[in-house]
């Protein structure tokens, strides 16, 4: 009987860890999407600026967001995260 209970507890712990990992993957994918959206916003703002100081601000912000995006995509590859199926279908 103790073996059955121990097996059940191991399975429950494994399922909880798997679910937590999936939540982390979803958070990572959400953050990647947020960075992409911010990058598009800054790029649009850059196109509308004429003041040299504001153009410089946009350039630095785009560089920072690009670096963050590279980090997040590298982290996603390291963790074996793939795109959400629904996100892939939206592009069709």
C-alpha positions in Angstrom: 0.0 0.0 0.0 2.9 2.4 0.8 4.3 1.8 -2.7 1.0 2.8 -4.3 0.8 6.0 -2.2 4.5 6.8 -2.9 3.8 6.3 -6.7 0.8 8.5 -6.5 2.7 11.2 -4.7 5.6 11.0 -7.3 3.1 11.3 -10.1 1.4 14.3 -8.5 4.7 16.1 -7.9 5.8 15.4 -11.5 2.5 16.8 -12.9 2.8 19.9 -10.7 6.4 20.5 -12.0 5.3 20.0 -15.6 2.4 22.4 -15.2 4.7 25.0 -13.6 7.1 24.5 -16.5 4.3 25.1 -19.0 3.3 28.3 -17.1 6.9 29.5 -17.4 7.0 28.7 -21.1 3.8 30.7 -21.6 5.2 33.6 -19.6 8.3 33.5 -21.8 6.3 33.5 -25.0 4.1 36.3 -23.7 7.2 38.4 -22.9 8.6 37.8 -26.3 5.3 39.0 -27.9 5.3 42.1 -25.6 8.9 43.0 -26.6 8.0 42.6 -30.3 5.0 44.9 -29.8 7.1 47.5 -28.0 9.7 47.3 -30.7 7.1 47.9 -33.4 5.7 50.9 -31.4 9.1 52.5 -31.0 9.9 51.9 -34.7 6.6 53.7 -35.6 7.5 56.5 -33.2 10.9 56.8 -34.7 9.4 57.3 -38.1 7.3 60.3 -36.8 10.1 62.1 -34.9 12.1 65.0 -36.2 13.9 66.2 -33.1 17.4 64.8 -32.9 17.2 64.1 -29.2 14.0 62.1 -29.6 15.4 60.2 -32.5 18.4 59.3 -30.4 16.0 58.2 -27.6 14.2 55.9 -30.1 17.5 54.5 -31.3 18.6 53.6 -27.8 15.3 52.1 -26.9 15.2 50.0 -30.1 18.7 48.7 -29.3 17.7 47.8 -25.8 14.6 46.1 -26.9 16.5 44.2 -29.6 19.0 43.0 -27.0 16.1 41.9 -24.7 14.4 40.1 -27.7 17.7 38.2 -28.5 18.0 37.2 -24.9 14.4 35.9 -24.6 14.6 34.0 -27.9 17.9 32.4 -26.8 16.4 31.5 -23.5 13.3 30.0 -25.3 15.6 27.9 -27.5 17.6 26.7 -24.4 14.4 25.6 -22.7 13.0 24.0 -25.8 10.0 26.3 -25.9 8.0 26.4 -29.2 5.3 28.7 -30.5 1.8 28.4 -29.2 -0.3 26.5 -31.8 -2.9 29.2 -31.8 -0.3 31.9 -32.6 0.8 29.9 -35.6 -2.7 29.6 -36.9 -3.4 33.3 -36.6 -0.8 34.0 -39.3 -2.6 31.8 -41.8 
